Amino acid sequence: MQVTIELPNNIALQLQSANPSQRILELIVADQYRQGLIGAADVRQLLGIASRWDTYEFLKREKAYLPYTEDDLTQDSQAIRNALAAE
């Protein structure tokens, strides 16, 4: 699929030295990951990243972290309490 977008001249000039198509794809993929719509394996495949570790480095650079909810915190806290009680 090909998509055309209009950019202000100052932004277009900044992107001339980079590969704007690749950068826009990276931003979209990072956002999809952030929203939980795709996983790290999908990110790797869509961007053609060589390794899992490089994928995690890309996501870290993009500050693309999965949301950590109150329920996640409750479950993790309970798991820690259970592990400590089992000792």
N, C-alpha and C positions, 0 to 999 in steps of 0.2 A: 504494500500500500504506500502511496506517496501522499504526503500532506504538505500543503503550502501555508506558511504563516507570514503575516506582516510584522516586521520589527521596526522600531524606531531606528533612525540612521546611526545614532551613537552606539546602540547595542550591536547593530549589524557590523559596524566597523570593528568593534572589540572581538567579534566572533570570526572575523576573516582569517585570522592566523590559526584558529582552532578548527576542528571539524564539527560544525554546528549540528549536523544531523546526528552524529554519534553522541554529542553532549545532551541533546534533547532526549534521545532514546534513554540515556543513562538516568536523566532526571525523572522520566516517566516510570522506568523500571523501579527506581528507588522508591518512588511514591507508592507504587503498587505493592511493594514489599512492606513499606511502613503501614499500609492499611490492612495488611494481612491477606491480601488477595492472591499473592504468589509467594512461594518459598525461596530459600536460598538456592536450591538446585535450579529453579526456573530463572533466577537472576543470572546464574552462571551460564546457562544455556542461551538465554536471550542476548547476552552481551559477549558471548564467546570467551569467557574468562577461563584461563588455563587450569586453575586449581580451586579447591574449596577455600583454602586459606586466602588466596587472592580475592575471592568473592567476599569473604568476611572483611578483608581490608577495604575493599570498595564500599561496602555498606557502612563501615565505620567512618570513612572519609565523608560519606554523604549524610552522616548522622541519621541513618535509616534503621532505627531500632523498633522492635515490635512493642506494642503497648503492653505495659505491665499493670494489670488491674488490681483492685482491692481484693478480688477473689483469689488471684494468683498469690498475693501476699499472704492471705489467710491460709491457703493450702501449703505454701512453703514454710510458714511458721509452724503449722501443725506437723509437718514432716520432720522439721528440726526437733521439735519437742518429743516426737515419737522416737527418733533416733537416739536422743540423749537419755530417754527413759529406758531404752533397751540395753544400755551399757551397764 
